[in-house]
Amino acid sequence: MAPDRLLDALGEAEATGAPIDRVLQAHGLATPDACLRARGRHHGLPVLDRDTTPPSPALAGLIPPETCLAMRVLPWLVVGETLVVAGARPEDVEAVRPLLAEAWPQIMPALASERDIEAELAARHGRRFARAAESNLPADESCRDLNLSTPGRRIAAGGAALACVAALALTPTMFFAGAFGLALAAMVAGQLLKLAAAVAAPRAELPAPLPAQRPTTPVVSLLVPLFREAEIASTLVRRLERLSWPKAALDVVLVLEAGDEDTRRALARADLPAWARVIEVPPGAVTTKPRALNYALPFARGEIVGILDAEDAPAADQIDRVAARFAVEPSEVACLQGILDFYNPQANWLSRMFTLEYAAWFRMILPGLARLGFAIPLGGTTIYFRRAALEAVGGWDAHNVTEDADLGMRLARHGYRTGLVPTVTLEEANCRLWPWVRQRSRWLKGYMMTWAAHSRRPGRLLRDMGGWKTAGMQVLFLGTILQALLAPLMWSFWIVLIGIDHPVAAALPPAGFAALVAVFLASEAVTLGVAFAALARTPHRGLGPWVPTLAAYMPLIAVAGYKALWEAIRKPFFWDKTAHGRSAPDHALADQKSV
């Protein structure tokens, strides 16, 4: 090794607090095996590996596997009356000595790689870890029992259906008037909340410059769930390499589902750097992103845990900004949500609409909701957690297909807050019609499940969140669901323009009908105004002429809403996978520029 490169590595280790061997490995200056052998020589300890000295399965029950994984240690073998315990570092073995001292007075420390320890634990206890990932939450905080048909639920569903059929048969005008009133109330409440959030949103400003020196350099784990992502796997690694965070303090965990050989082969061809590794999730009752995240979390090393998706291109300084923000925020700020945008907004009309929608949501509505003190429904990517807080609330609900929004509500119920951080991740806009409907139906189904799970005990919800946040949650979730499902009732008023009488409109006095038209126009004005204002905060100002066409976007959301309702009844935990890598960035540098 050249002296200047060694000096650079020593300087980085001093500046970041990372062990020198991690620095050397992160920069490709030494292999993990070479570092492990050097550490063994330094401490005078034997070095073990699974291939030449397999661990004894008979010792599997000496220490709970969760403890072994958390501390990266493993009772390896017995020599005479001495128990040999291997750890990634000597201090790890010393930390578990009190757990074994009574049964094994004689303990000999040894060294083994984290890779071997994790692999052995996964081989022995993978199914146990997987079951825990599926049921980590208490039943009353999870949606996993929402598909169970109990007598009470059957009576309630049957009674509601009977009441609707009776009302439709006996007083159809009153039935449609009531449904229209519900749709109108949901629309007005949703638009008022959107307007209030847009007004409350902080002014758009350039991100503050980062400090010249990092106050701390915590280890940050990035969990990246991958399922049938062979097309984009190599691109993902290249994009993560752009991150400016010291690679010795970066722990990228690529989470694969068992049997996904195509993605595994693609990653093998990508030649993963030392700071990235693959964790495979065993099969289970459900195959969902949150289950995969729950499984991978104990394998992560970081005190900050971030979530990215396969197609993401995060800003180079993203982790620097997140770590700097966490360093100055109180511990109750458990999560930081970044901004999502697209690198293919010009692909077609649908990608333009998606870009406008995201601009409004992430650049105006979410910051405004946070400033107003509402609970924040998280996005599925570019979210960073204090690990202690994430583990305190039980991680993700493995059965919820919008696990992000649900987790945002549970954080609020446990007394935590979510902050917004001005860092952008560019991703691929899903711009093919039916795949878009499938993705949006999954999101709406997840909203239904999240609303049902949190609202089934209204009194407890009110005690946990308080009246203000509870009201905001109802408007966000129930309002969104009702608007998607009842939107056709609102559109039916367009028949008046072609001279056909509308039964509800006919029942209104002229002043009432005029007021209704004014409400419709005001609602459209709010949607267009927020879109124009949000667009001014993006680099996509050329999309302005497309803003008025947002009216044609809503019918697609309604189609997705009915698909979501059908699936919520028939297969609530089905994860309708979105394929990535189907729409390239608009130009060669489109996935590298984020504002």
Secondary structure, 3 states (H helix, E strand, C coil): CCHHHHHHHHHHHHHHCCCHHHHHHHCCCCCHHHHHHHHHHHHCCCECCCCCCCCCHHHCCCCCHHHHHHHCEEEEEEECCEEEEEECCHHHHHHHHHHHCCCCCCEEEEECCHHHHHHHHHHHHHHHHHHHHHCCCCHHHCCCCCCCCCHHHHHHHHHHHHHHHHHHHHCHHHHHHHHHHHHHHHHHHHHHHHHHHHHHCCCCCCCCCCCCCCCCCCCEEEEEEECCCCCCHHHHHHHHCCCCCCHHHEEEEEEEECCCHHHHHHHHHHCCCCCEEEEEECCCCCCCHHHHHHHHHHHCCCCEEEECCCCCEECCCHHHHHHHHHHHCCCCEEEEEEEEEECCCCCCHHHHHHHHHHHHHHHHHHHHHHHHCCCCCCCCCCEEEEHHHHHHCCCCCCCCCCHHHHHHHHHHHCCCEEEEEEEEEEECCCCCHHHHHHHHHHHHHHHHHHHHHHHCCHHHHHHHHHHHHHHHHHHHHHHHHHHHHHHHHHHHHHHHHHCCCCHHHHCCCHHHHHHHHHHHHHHHHHHHHHHHHHHCCCCCHHHHHHHHHHHHCHHHHHHHHHHHHHHHHHCCCCCCCCCCCCCCCCCCCCCCCCC
